[in-house]
Amino acid sequence: MPKSTTSLIALSAGGADKELAPYGLGMEHIDELMVRVAKTLLAGGHRLSFGGTLGNAEQDLTRYLIEAAQNWLDDASAKKCDVTRPQTWPLVNYSAWPYYRFIDDEQRARLVGVCQFINIDPDGLPESELKRLADRMKYDAQAKTGYCQLLQSSPRCSSQRPKTSGSGSCSIRSPREFCGATGERERTPPH
């Protein structure tokens, strides 16, 4: 029998209910498909990487993938994970600024051995400025607009740059996705 190798496999999914509705689908179907794929890959001994936001009620896929990995970790698979070596954990989450700031130390500690979090910052801004902006965004709608303008002017994530793949792709959410077409974060109208 050939020796099996463990690969780190990147998962990516997205869309919007309005794009999927003509096909009789919604984001819940995409999430379910991704969890099924994740379970199959984990059962095959592979590790998974993905970008996603933990704790965002509108984006449950990150939580679902973590739950799938926790359920997969039985006695045999857990023996392969070394809590001191994140490269043995089943999941790697590339978490973009400012979203990674909302994953607290307690959450990270509970997920040791399951999910390694890698924080991704926008290029060109010092840590002190990122912290200041994130703190302001909690309380100030204008700060959110300023962040959107920052994203739109960022050379790494400019909506004007040609689409690329691999290392040239944007490591943070696109300005349009975060801010909407108007440059302000889209809000769900109150009911």
VENGIWO-V492119 format. One record per backbone hydrogen bond with DSSP energy under -1.0 kcal/mol. NH is the residue of the N-H (numbers start at 0). CO is the residue of the C=O. If there is no record, write none. Layout:
nh: (NH/NH)
co: (CO/CO)
//
This chain:
nh: (8/10/18/19/20/22/23/24/28/29/30/31/32/33/34/35/36/37/38/39/40/41/42/43/44/45/46/47/48/49/58/63/64/65/66/67/68/69/70/71/72/73/77/78/84/87/88/90/91/92/93/94/96/99/100/101/102/107/108/109/110/111/113/114/115/117/119/129/130/131/132/133/134/135/136/138/139/143/144/145/146/147/148/149/150/151/152/160/167/168/177/178/179/182)
co: (46/48/15/15/16/19/20/19/25/25/26/27/28/29/30/31/32/33/34/35/36/37/38/39/41/40/6/89/8/91/55/59/60/61/62/63/64/65/66/67/68/71/73/74/81/84/85/113/47/115/49/117/119/95/97/98/99/103/104/105/106/108/110/110/90/92/94/125/126/127/128/129/130/131/132/135/135/139/140/141/142/143/144/145/146/147/148/157/164/165/173/174/175/179)
//
